[in-house]
Amino acid sequence: MKLALLIRRSSNQYGVPKLHRFSSVPDIKLHLNKAAKLNNLKHATQIHSQIVTTNQTSLGNINSLLVVYAKCGSIKHAVLLFDTNPRASTSVVTWTTLITQLSHFNKPFQALTSFNLMRTTGIYPNQFTFSAILPACAHPSLLSQGQQIHALLHKHAFHTDTFVATALLHMYAECGSMSFAENVFDQMPHRNLVSWNSMIVGFVKNKMYGRAIGCFREVHSLDPDQVSFSSVLSACAGLVELGFGKQAHGSIVKRGLVGLFYVKNSLVDMYCKCGLFEDATKLFCDGGDRDVVTWNVMIMGCVHSQNFEQACTFFQDMIREGVKPDEASYSSLLHASASIAALAQGTLIHCHVLKTGHMKNACVSSSLVTMYGKCGSLFDAYGVFGETKDFNVVCWTAMITVFHQHGCANEAIELFEEMLKEGIVPEYITFVSVLSACSHTGKVDDGFKYFNSMAEVHKIEPGLEHYACMVDLLGRVGRLEEAWRFIKLMPIEPDSSVWGAFLGACGKHGNVEMGREVAERLFELEPDNPGNYVLLANIYTRHGMLEEADEVRRLMGINGVRKETGCSWIDVKNRSFVFNVNDRSHSRTQEIYEMLKKLKELMKRRGYVAETQFATNSVEGSEEQSLWCHSEKLALAFGLLVLPPGSPVRIKKNLRTCGDCHTVMKFASEIYQREIIVRDINRFHRFINGSCSCRDYW
């Protein structure tokens, strides 16, 4: 009855040509093929009606209809057709067709249920059935089901079939179990190119790039195809292995494969990720057809190379050439806009996304959340998140990260708890944001609870980013000895992020001895990072150890390390205005400094006292004056001068904002009744009515 209603609704519509009665089986096949090519569901249901009417419901026609319904995008019609036709359940071919389509439509549980039902009816799976059900198990959460299917393969003696074994090793690779995949591969009596390609693809997917290249070297004698080359180029991109990448490029040219979309896209991606942006651009522009994936690879290559404006230019060129952007195009472009905090451009892209109907895509939604977050608009980010219907872990993680970046650590933790209640499984990066949020709120117990749950509950091995967050968490609350012991007990070698977090804590709490020892380790790990030298020099300076501070600065000179010059910028009417320390190059310099003088007077009436410990490179006696020449203060004064009353002042800075500037922003937000948003290298500070979103815990 349900299927009859579906057919009636789909076929009794205007605009569908009336079909003649079928005179033969080839006639039916012809019309079914036509419906499949056109993806015309109405056409397919009308053919189905005539098949039923003319009593031509053979198993062959049922199988063909199952495939056609799936190609028309309606797995619901396919399942109902199978369920309402008694003859369907008597054929292993029909069962296999149904399982294949369910796997293809990413319905693994329905596929597994159908597989089990087939076995209970006395129908034995063949090699094609096993090849159909294995892709349904290709997810880490379904590894145990995949292993059960593996056991059945041995029982039915299909484990030696090359086609089945290839599907099996692919399943293990998708589940992240490359050791199992290798065992299957090693036991295969016969291997073809598809088997080798599956291993190479599996190694790449699991970021075992060196193994992928090694596997490709072995397959080179089997005449590798476009899949082999595209996969090994991805491995070269992951390892930044330019030498072998160029060798692969030479082999591709010899075999005449460079014109294939799949190969050309991988070449462009490899050159971008290996730092040869000009070579990638030349390859991209060297004639030939370019599909949307080619454009996407080039745009993402621009983003990877930090050519964000060029990414926007390529997007406009793509539109002009008549290529319709897809979800990946918009996600990449939003990434570019977020990186340069171009709110106006990001908002324009949002309008395009709404017009083209891509808002339903979770990847685009999460990119919009991230873009608004990085552009300083927390309200818009949360608005997009609230309107998203198809939540996945990426969307949740994006919003948690935005809350954390904007100093709303409590909200980030609350959202994480809500995500867990919804049954969403957190990922590696989710925990980085949550642990960082705990660090910025001093929630030590919660931090350790989430950290321990990674391995114990979610089976995620903590990485260096997570250990750095925990060190930062302990360091911020002054538990330096405990943080030191935590580092010593780490199962992996601590890197510069871990020691850097500890050095920052030593600076905050004034522990000179620990700070010196940690800084020396960092000088070995990253001798070219000026931040470590500056942090140690500042620790010495604040404790009156001026000779030691000068010695650190001399060491910087010997090593050729220069402190990055602080600069801030502010966007006014789609134009960016950049300010350096002591900047007097602006056409309205006199007005800017007069505004700062006026602001300082108003603040002093309210109790402001300059925090001169942040004037580390000033001549004695001029500390307060130098503080009022910091770049973010100059940008603030300019914003107050030119932006309409009541509108937000959005400032970006390339370094961490200092404590005195933080205090000034709080006063200014209250005096002028403005929302002031400062994005520094670490996070956002939202100042409203004399308070900051970080609650002065940063």
PEURSUL-V655455 format. One record per run of one state. SS is the DSSP state (a for helix, b for strand, c for the rest). FROM is the first residue (numbers start at 1). TO is the last residue. If there is no record, write none. Layout:
# PEURSUL-V655455
SS|FROM|TO + SS|FROM|TO
This chain:
# PEURSUL-V655455
c|1|1 + a|2|11 + c|12|24 + a|25|38 + c|39|40 + a|41|53 + c|54|58 + a|59|71 + c|72|74 + a|75|83 + c|84|85 + a|86|90 + c|91|91 + a|92|104 + c|105|107 + a|108|120 + c|121|126 + a|127|137 + c|138|139 + a|140|155 + c|156|161 + a|162|174 + c|175|177 + a|178|187 + c|188|192 + a|193|205 + c|206|208 + a|209|222 + c|223|225 + a|226|239 + c|240|241 + a|242|255 + c|256|260 + a|261|273 + c|274|276 + a|277|285 + c|286|291 + a|292|304 + c|305|307 + a|308|320 + c|321|326 + a|327|339 + c|340|342 + a|343|356 + c|357|361 + a|362|374 + c|375|377 + a|378|387 + c|388|392 + a|393|405 + c|406|408 + a|409|421 + c|422|427 + a|428|439 + c|440|443 + a|444|456 + c|457|463 + a|464|476 + c|477|479 + a|480|488 + c|489|495 + a|496|509 + c|510|511 + a|512|525 + c|526|529 + a|530|542 + c|543|545 + a|546|558 + c|559|566 + b|567|572 + c|573|574 + b|575|580 + c|581|588 + a|589|605 + c|606|611 + a|612|614 + c|615|622 + a|623|627 + c|628|630 + a|631|642 + c|643|648 + b|649|653 + c|654|658 + a|659|671 + c|672|675 + b|676|679 + c|680|683 + b|684|688 + c|689|690 + b|691|692 + c|693|698
